[in-house]
Amino acid sequence: MTGNGRKLAGKVALVAGGTRGGGRGIAVELGAAGATVYVTGRSSSVGRSEMGRPETIEETARAVTAAGGVGIPVRTDHSSAEEVRALVERIDSEQDGRLDVLVNCVWGGDRLTDWSSPLWEQDLEKGLRLLRQAVETHVITSRYAVGLMAARRSGLVVEVTDGNTARYRGSFFYDVAKSTVIRLAFAQAADLKDHGVAAVAITPGFLRSEAMLEHFGVTEANWRDAVAKDPDFAHSETPAYLGRAVAALAADPDVMAKTGRALSTWGLYEEYGFTDADGTQPDFGAHWARVLEPRLGPLGAPL
């Protein structure tokens, strides 16, 4: 059950960073709800990004179309203002000025994150590049895209992050990036409120992305085999769960009531009734409170 049906038929979305993981899950579920989805990123059939992974924007776009929407891949480096401007001008032209949903899911920081060193021992250039990849790209994309929404006095901006609290995320530059993305949603909400456009941040729980499955040496078909290595993985969720949360928000006529907030899949599934791909409703927040809090402390209240 997605809970969204075809509620986004006729709507236009841009998923920046839709190549894989949460971005792909969001793009596909927006398509399943009937939307036309522009899928952007650097990993394309004509060349990979520096991450070197095999997933492409074309694959995601095909999955969007197969799910019932219209997927349109556009190779875009979101750190380039010129490329983003051209992308938005194309959407403006092809969709008669319509853009209903902007999802900022650009990341590209896995290879730049140092999980073992304190700030003063980290590679400064890598850390600053991480911030450019994970924060500046979001700013550039919103700068050019939200004007289409403001002009029509309608729309939703979604900033995808990791964690929705002030809790430290274990690595300096990673923490700064993911926390700043939440502030981006808050700041955009303030600027856009009088124009009828909502802006929120959202986090998944323990995400079973392609990279995470690869890390554990499993596939989606046998992912439970990895629970022996990490018991918390039993409470993980697929990218579709995050995608269905975003699709539910995009279809909510009262989404302005949530503008400026940091949300989570586990905080939304009961309200909207969506399930994960296998019909379950993972609740990583509840798992944390029950199992992880005694060892790691409270997850913290949402920002």
N, C-alpha and C positions, 0 to 999 in steps of 0.2 A: 504493500500500500504506500503510495506517495502522498496522497491527500491533495494533489494539485491538479489532476486531470489535465484538461487543456486550458487552464485558466490564464495562460500567458500567450495564447494564440493572438497573433498580430503585434506582439511586443518585440522590441529589438534590444538585444543585450550585447555588451562587449565584455569578454572575459580576457583580461590582460594577464598572461601567464597561464594559459589554458592547455599547455602541452601535456602535462602529467599531474598525478597526485590530486590534491584538492581542487586545483583549477580545472582539470579534466572532469572530475566528478561534478562540479558545479555546471560547467558548460553542457554536459550531457543531460543533466536533470532539468536545466532550463529548456533544453530542446524537447525533452519528454513532456514538458508542460506547454509545448507549442510555440516556443519563441524562435526567432531568427537570432543566431548567435555568431558574432564575429569572434573567432578564436585566434589569439595572437601570442607570439613568443618568438624566440630565436631558433628553436629546433625545428627544422623543416626538412622536407624531402630533398631540398637542394643543398642542405648543409646542416651540421650539428652545431650547437652552441659549445662553449668551452667546457660545459659539464660533461659532454661526450656521451650522453645517454641516447638510447635509440628511439624514444618516443618522439612523435612529431605533431605539429599543429594540424596537419592534414588528417592524421589518424583520428584526432579528437573531433575534427569537423565531420568526418564520415560517421562517427559514433553519434554525434548530435543529430544528423539527418536520419540515421537508422532508428533513433529513439522517437522520431516524430516531428522534429523541428527542422530548421534549415541551418546547416553549419557552413560557415564561410571562413576559410583560413587566410590570414594575412600575416606574412612574416614581418615582424616588427621588433626592433631593438628599443625597448621602452626607456633606455637611458639616452636616446637621441630625440631631442625635441623636434627636429625636422621630420623624423620618421613618424612620430606620434601625431604631429600636426597633419601630415598627409593621410594617416589612417583615419583620423576624425573627419577630415574633409571628405574622404571617400564615403564614410558612413552617412554624413550629412547629405551628400549628393544622392547616394543610392536609396536612402530611406526617407527622403523628403524632410530632413531635419529631425527625424525621430531617433531618440535613444532613451530607453526606459530603464535599463539596468547597466551599471558599470561595476565590474568586479575587479578590484586590484589584488591580484594573487601572484604578482611577480616576486620571485625569491632568488634562486640561483646562488644561494650562499652556503650550500652544504660543504663544498670543498674549501671554503674560506673560514669556517668556524673552528676555533681552537677550544676544545672542551677541557683541556688539561692545564692551561697556563693562566695565571692572573694577568691583569691588564699590562703591567710593566714588563712582562716577558713575552707578550704577543707581538706578532709581526704587524707593525702599524699599517703598512700599505694594504695588507690583506684585510685588516679590520675596516679601514676606510673604504675599501672597495666593496666590502659586504654592505656597508651603510648606503653606498651609492646604488648598489644593486637592489636592495630590499626596501629602501625608503625614498630615495630621489626618484626612482622609476614611478612610484605611486604618485608622487607630487606632480611630476611631468604629465602623467596620463590624466589625472584629474584636472589639471590646469586647462587642458585642451578639450576634455570631454564633457565636463559638467555644465558648460555653457549651453550645450544642446538641451539638457534637462531643464535648466533654469529658464530658458526661453519658452519652454512649453509648460512650465510650472508644474512639473510632475516627474517623478523618477526615484530611483534608489541607488545609492552608492554603497558598496560592500567592501570593506577592508578586511582581508583574511590575515589572521595573526596566529600566534601559538600561545594559548593561555589568555584569560580575560581578567587577570588580577594583577596586583602590584608585586606579586611574588617574584623573586629573582629566578631567572631561567637558566642559571648555571654557567654562562659564559658572557663576558662583558659586552662584546659587540653584538652578539646574538640577542642578548637581553635588551640592549638599547634599540635595536632594530624592531623587535617584536612589540616592545612597549610603545615606541614612537608611532607605529602603525595604528595603535588604538587612539593615540592623540590625534592622528590625522583624521580619523572618523569623527572625533569630537569637534575638531576645528571646522571641518567641512559642514557638519550639521549646523553649526552656528551661522556660517556664511549662507547656507542654503535654506534655512528654515523659512524665511519670508518668501521664498520662491517655490514652496510646496515640494521640495526634494528632501528625502530622508537620507541620512548617512549613518551606517553602523559598522562596528567591527564584529567579527565572529571567529571563534576558534573551534576546531574539531577536538575530539578527545585523542586517544592513541590511534593515529591514522595508519591504516594498512595501505600505504602508498606503494607504488612499484619499487621504490628504493628500499622501503622498510621490508617488504617481502623478500627482496633480494638479500638484504642484510641477514635475515634469518635463514636463508636458503630454502624458502618455501614458495608456493604459488597461492593464489586465492583459492584454488581447489583443495589444497591440503594445509592451509594456514594454521590450523589448530595443532599441527605437529610442532610448531614453534613454542607452544605454551610451556613445554617441558623446559625450555631454555629461559623463558621469561613468563612467569605466571600472570603478570599484568596484561600480557598480550591477549589473554582470554577475553578481556573487556575492550578490545580494540574495535574499530569501526572502519567501514570502507569509505572511499571518497564519495560514494553515492549518498551516504547519510548527510554529509556536509552539503552536498548538492541539493538534496531535498529540503534541507533547512533554508537554504538561500532561495530556492524556488517558492517555498511557502511564504517567506518574507516578501518576495517580489509580487506575490498574488494577494497579499493582505491589503485591503483598502484602508486599513487603519495603521499602516506601518509608521506613519509619522509619530505615533505615540511612543515608538522605540528609538527615534532618532537621537544620535549622540551616545548611544549605549554600547557597551561591550557585551556581546552575546555569546552563547555556546550551543552546540548541538544538544547537549544534555539538558540545557535550560529551555529548549524550544520544542522538543519532541512531544511532550505531553500537551502543550498548547495547540500545536498544529496537527498532531496525530500521525506524522510520517514515521516510516520504519526504515531500517537499513535494507540492503539488497536481499538479505535472507529472511526478512520479516521480523527480525528482532529489533529491540530498541535499546541499544547500548547507553549506559549512563556512567561515563567516566568520573563525573563529579561525585556520584554516590560511591563508586568504587574507591576513590581517593579517601573520602571521609571514613569509610568503613575499614580499609586495609592499609592505606599508605599514610594517613595522617599521624598515627602513633609513631611512625618512623621518620617521616619527613616534615611533619607539622601541617597545619591547616593550609588548604589550597588558597584561601583568602576570598574575601568578598569581591564580586565583580566591580570593576572600575566604572 
